[in-house]
Amino acid sequence: MVFGQGDRFLTLFAGLCALAPMLPLACPEAQFQPIWVEDVAAVMAECLARPESAGQTYELCGPKVYALMDLVDYAGKAAGSPGNIMPLGDVPSYLQAWMLEIVGGR
């Protein structure tokens, strides 16, 4: 996951946390290793400057692995919300992900 100011991932969850006193969260233990957008841009610029980078694949990720629940809690607290999160099981997780895909795709 690439994150930065106004991204569509953390910003979405921050907004949801601000709206709801309790946020039901699908797949709360899903693992992410987020990377800052400016770090990705720096690597891309470096690759453009090095001819040996042509045709190469670079897997970029941040230095730490986070559970989705931790990222959403952080986003909620950064938005001034208490970050009350209700972890969901498999079936409710699927239904919530389907709804967020529809809402978040706008």
Secondary structure per residue as TSV (DSSP state, phi and psi in degrees):
chain	resnum	aa	ss	phi	psi
A	1	M	-	360.0	128.2
A	2	V	E	-96.9	128.3
A	3	F	E	-124.5	157.4
A	4	G	-	-173.9	177.5
A	5	Q	T	-59.2	125.7
A	6	G	T	77.5	15.5
A	7	D	-	-63.7	163.6
A	8	R	T	-86.7	-3.8
A	9	F	T	-97.3	-67.6
A	10	L	H	-65.7	-35.8
A	11	T	H	-64.9	-39.1
A	12	L	H	-60.8	-48.4
A	13	F	H	-68.1	-35.3
A	14	A	H	-61.7	-42.9
A	15	G	H	-65.2	-41.5
A	16	L	H	-64.3	-40.6
A	17	C	H	-64.3	-36.4
A	18	A	H	-69.8	-29.1
A	19	L	H	-83.7	-33.8
A	20	A	-	-111.4	136.2
A	21	P	S	-68.5	-25.0
A	22	M	S	-139.2	125.6
A	23	L	E	-106.4	111.8
A	24	P	E	-71.6	130.2
A	25	L	E	-123.0	122.5
A	26	A	S	-74.5	144.3
A	27	C	S	45.0	56.5
A	28	P	T	-61.9	-22.0
A	29	E	T	-94.4	2.7
A	30	A	-	-55.7	140.5
A	31	Q	E	-99.8	137.6
A	32	F	E	-133.0	149.9
A	33	Q	-	-129.5	73.7
A	34	P	-	-65.5	149.3
A	35	I	E	-129.9	140.9
A	36	W	E	-70.8	135.0
A	37	V	H	-57.1	-35.4
A	38	E	H	-70.0	-29.2
A	39	D	H	-68.0	-40.3
A	40	V	H	-63.5	-43.8
A	41	A	H	-61.6	-39.3
A	42	A	H	-65.1	-41.2
A	43	V	H	-65.2	-42.0
A	44	M	H	-62.5	-42.0
A	45	A	H	-63.5	-40.9
A	46	E	H	-64.0	-41.5
A	47	C	H	-63.2	-38.8
A	48	L	H	-64.7	-29.0
A	49	A	H	-83.5	-10.0
A	50	R	-	-117.4	110.4
A	51	P	G	-56.5	-32.3
A	52	E	G	-68.4	-8.9
A	53	S	G	-78.2	-18.3
A	54	A	T	-58.5	131.4
A	55	G	T	78.8	0.0
A	56	Q	-	-88.8	156.3
A	57	T	-	-113.3	132.0
A	58	Y	-	-122.6	121.7
A	59	E	-	-92.7	113.5
A	60	L	-	-105.9	138.0
A	61	C	-	-157.4	161.9
A	62	G	-	-76.7	176.4
A	63	P	S	-79.0	-11.4
A	64	K	-	-134.6	144.5
A	65	V	-	-95.4	135.2
A	66	Y	E	-126.5	147.2
A	67	A	E	-78.4	147.6
A	68	L	H	-53.0	-40.7
A	69	M	H	-58.2	-39.5
A	70	D	H	-67.4	-40.2
A	71	L	H	-66.2	-42.4
A	72	V	H	-67.2	-39.9
A	73	D	H	-60.4	-44.8
A	74	Y	H	-61.6	-47.3
A	75	A	H	-61.4	-42.4
A	76	G	H	-63.3	-45.2
A	77	K	H	-66.8	-35.7
A	78	A	H	-65.4	-27.1
A	79	A	T	-88.1	1.7
A	80	G	T	87.5	14.0
A	81	S	-	-96.1	152.6
A	82	P	-	-67.7	-13.0
A	83	G	-	71.4	37.0
A	84	N	-	-75.7	112.0
A	85	I	E	-117.6	134.4
A	86	M	E	-111.3	106.8
A	87	P	E	-64.3	139.4
A	88	L	-	-107.3	153.4
A	89	G	-	-78.3	-171.9
A	90	D	H	-62.7	-52.0
A	91	V	H	-66.8	-50.0
A	92	P	H	-61.7	-31.6
A	93	S	H	-62.4	-44.3
A	94	Y	H	-60.4	-46.1
A	95	L	H	-63.4	-41.7
A	96	Q	H	-66.9	-42.4
A	97	A	H	-60.6	-39.3
A	98	W	H	-63.0	-44.0
A	99	M	H	-65.6	-42.5
A	100	L	H	-66.5	-31.6
A	101	E	H	-62.8	-40.9
A	102	I	H	-69.0	-49.5
A	103	V	H	-68.6	-45.5
A	104	G	H	-71.9	-16.9
A	105	G	T	-80.7	2.8
A	106	R	-	-84.4	360.0
